[in-house]
Amino acid sequence: MSETVLDVKGLSCPLPVLRANKALRGLPPGARLRLLATDRAAVADVQAFCRETGHGLMAWSEESGVFSFVIRKKES
């Protein structure tokens, strides 16, 4: 399945998670969203968001100050 990339670099909490939520609503169940953020708070925010909504946090990493999260949209 393809992956949608959402670049929210430069945005501060809570905007990265709010934009991810909006993007996920437009994707089919099981789709993957790669979220790129620079706000360090996004690490805890995205983890909590996935826990609370049921979306899967497949992976996350950090390179040169950019955090990359792979989120799988929950099945209906």
Buried (B, 14 or more C-beta within 10 A) or exposed (E): EEEBEBEBEEBEBBBBBBBBBEBBEEBEEEBBBBBBBBBEBBBEBBEEBBEEBEBBBEEBEEEEEEBBBBBBBEEE
